[in-house]
Every structure is written in structure tokens, then in C-alpha cells.
Amino acid sequence: MSIFVTRPYTPPLEEYLVELKRIWDDKIFTNQGRCVTELESRLKSFLDVDNIQLVSNGTIALQVALETFGRLAKNELNSQKREVITTPFTYVATTNSIIWQYYEPVFVDIEKDNFTLDPAMLEDAITKNTYAIMPVHVFGYACKVDEIQGIAKKHQVPVIYDAAHAFGSRYKGKSLLSYGDLATISFHATKLYHMAEGGGIIVNDSNLQDKVDLLKRFGHFYDDYIYPGINAKISEIQAALGLVNLNHIQEIIKARKEICESYDALLQGVVQRPKVQEDLEYNYAYYPVVFKSEDDLLKVMTKLKEHDIFPRRYFYPSLNKLPYVKPSSCPISESISSRILCLPLFVGLTAEEISKICKLIKECLV
Ligand SMILES: Cc1ncc(COP(=O)(O)O)c(C=O)c1O
């Protein structure tokens, strides 16, 4: 079987069938049914957050989050406050959601150690047109949340963390999801914890809780029409998978930790690894390695492909280079993007497969 960068976790099918049977009996497939309600409550306590609202995917979570701070009418689209400051080193969903909400992404370069938005360059990017700041806890590593918060507060600009990768990561003794005015998460099948497709919004500013709730379900409460909302609801079928997968989360994280530790041991001194904060309790979401040059990376990819192994260039290209954004320069992100590769990491990756991957990488680099 080919080895891809990830393989969705598959819980025992019988467990999922039990949940499906309950949905069949209840005859409720969506609109905040039993599975969604139960899952929100269990995730709230597992993740140690004040609340979580489930939505249909992590991209619409970002769009609803952006929408939460106000809605400009179409005739105001060219007015001020159209810029969202963000990172160029992330999956394209972050940038695209900004553009889909008719905002302009303004890219701030990243830290070379852990690839998150560099707060030292943030303040210079803030202008009277800044609507929000959208940093990313990329790979589950923590942004410098205190510094970002200080700058945001000084300029009275909201912070929305794209925490798509941050399931289970903790920073300074708190869930990484509990930082920012809002944080969003993805439960896509490629993620360490998934519901095939799914997402969530964590509302850390309690004043926004009701607005997020309304925006994700068309913006009305029975006959009371309040906002021009959207359909971002998650179905019971997805939430049922979430319930079952949550029963296995400890074993998932344990298995991923062991794989990361095996890679660490076998690749020490061979590739560069990110340096993460000491007070981060990591979730083992990804295993990125950085090569000395793009040539080395391409050699490794070619070699692995010959053996049916497909790591991914997460994240390439640096998003400030997308053909549809205003040209800007982010030299650190561009350099890292050209040299970084995420190695296969999923429950079920065997010790032999890990050894083989590391052996092939080493052969390319001697
Ligand atoms: C950083 C980041 N943000 C947002 C998303 C979008 O999430 P989804 O695929 O659930 O829409 C992803 C997705 O995979 C992501 O990696």
C-alpha cells in the first residue's frame, strides 16, 4: 500500500454503526441534534475550553469568524478596514477565506524557529485599514500569543487564530485554542482527530457567543431574522464519527508521539527540526523537516516516490507568492517553504516503514 503523508484514523466500524443506528432511530440528521450536542460538550471538556461550536469544516469556521466582527454592506466593500494581517506560511484555506470575505490579506513574515507569524514585524503592518489579525498555530506550534495580544489590544484590532492544527496542543498550561478573541479548528480527515469533514469555532470573547451561533445557522431564530447568516452547520453523521473517534483519542496521540520519537532518533543531525517553546505541550499533529536546500528536498521526494512513499510539501508555496494576491516579500517564509517537507505520520505507520523512510532520506543526503 502506498504511504501518504497521512491516513485517516479508522475506528472499529461496529462502534460507528452503533451511533448510526441511534441516528436512524431518532430520525434527526442535522440542526443541532443529539450527536452534535453531546460532542460539543465532550470536546469542551477534553480540550479544556469554555465553549466550542461545531461547523461543517475549518474553512467556513474561518469565514464565520471573520464575519463575526461586523458585516459590511456590498456598497461599503471598498471602504476602509479591508485588510487582514496574516501569515504566508499556512494552508491556502487561511488566505482564501480572507479573500472570500472580500478582505485583503496582508502578509507578515514568520519566525524561523517554529514558522508562526513573527510579532516583531506585526506592529509595522497595522494601519487604519486593519480589520483583524489572523495568525496560525501552524503544525500545532504556538504563536507568540502574549506579544500578539499586546499589540492587538494597543491597536484595538481583534485576533482570530486559525488553530486548524492545534487540537490538543497546550501552551502555558492552557489549551492553545483558548487564546485570541476567536479560534477556529479543522476536523478534516487528514487531521489527527477528525469527523471526515468538520470544523469548530471557540469563542473566547463571551460577547460574541450568540452572534457566532446565529451566523452559522442562517442568522435567524425562528421568525426573528437578525443577521445575514450562512449554513455552516455540521451533520449528525459527521458528529457521530467525532464521538467514536474521541473515544480513541488517547491511543491516537500516544501512537503519533511514538512515531515522532522514532523519527527524532533516526533523523538526528540529518535534517533540521523546528525549535518549539518549552511551555508547549505538543499534540504531534505533523512531523516537518527542513533541508539545507530545495535540491535536497527534491532529491528526497524523488527517492521516496520510487518506493511509493509520498510526503507533502506543507506548506508550499509561501502564500505571499500566490498569483492572486498583491505581491509582497516574506524572505523567511519563502526560504522555509522551499525546503520543508512533512513526513508520513498516522496511526498504523509501522516501525519498519519509519526505518525505511529514514534510511532513504539518509541515502539521499550523503
Ligand atoms: C491551517 C489550515 N487552516 C484551515 C484549513 C481548512 O480546514 P478544512 O479543510 O476543514 O476546511 C486547513 C485545512 O486543512 C488548514 O490546514
The ligand as an SDF file (V2000), in Angstrom:
LIG
                    3D

 16 16  0  0  0  0  0  0  0  0999 V2000
   -4.1130   25.9080    8.5580 C   0  0  0  0  0  0  0  0  0  0  0  0
   -5.4130   25.4650    7.9840 C   0  0  0  0  0  0  0  0  0  0  0  0
   -6.4570   26.3000    8.0270 N   0  0  0  0  0  0  0  0  0  0  0  0
   -7.6620   25.9540    7.5540 C   0  0  0  0  0  0  0  0  0  0  0  0
   -7.8730   24.7110    7.0000 C   0  0  0  0  0  0  0  0  0  0  0  0
   -9.2100   24.3780    6.4470 C   0  0  0  0  0  0  0  0  0  0  0  0
   -9.8230   23.3230    7.0880 O   0  0  0  0  0  0  0  0  0  0  0  0
  -10.8850   22.3960    6.3210 P   0  0  0  0  0  0  0  0  0  0  0  0
  -10.1170   21.5110    5.4060 O   0  0  0  0  0  0  0  0  0  0  0  0
  -11.5540   21.6520    7.4250 O   0  0  0  0  0  0  0  0  0  0  0  0
  -11.8150   23.2980    5.5910 O   0  0  0  0  0  0  0  0  0  0  0  0
   -6.8160   23.8070    6.9370 C   0  0  0  0  0  0  0  0  0  0  0  0
   -7.0160   22.5100    6.3550 C   0  0  0  0  0  0  0  0  0  0  0  0
   -6.9590   21.6010    6.0590 O   0  0  0  0  0  0  0  0  0  0  0  0
   -5.5470   24.1800    7.4230 C   0  0  0  0  0  0  0  0  0  0  0  0
   -4.5080   23.3490    7.3760 O   0  0  0  0  0  0  0  0  0  0  0  0
  1  2  1  0
  2  3  1  0
  2 15  2  0
  3  4  2  0
  4  5  1  0
  5  6  1  0
  5 12  2  0
  6  7  1  0
  7  8  1  0
  8  9  2  0
  8 10  1  0
  8 11  1  0
 12 13  1  0
 12 15  1  0
 13 14  2  0
 15 16  1  0
M  END
$$$$
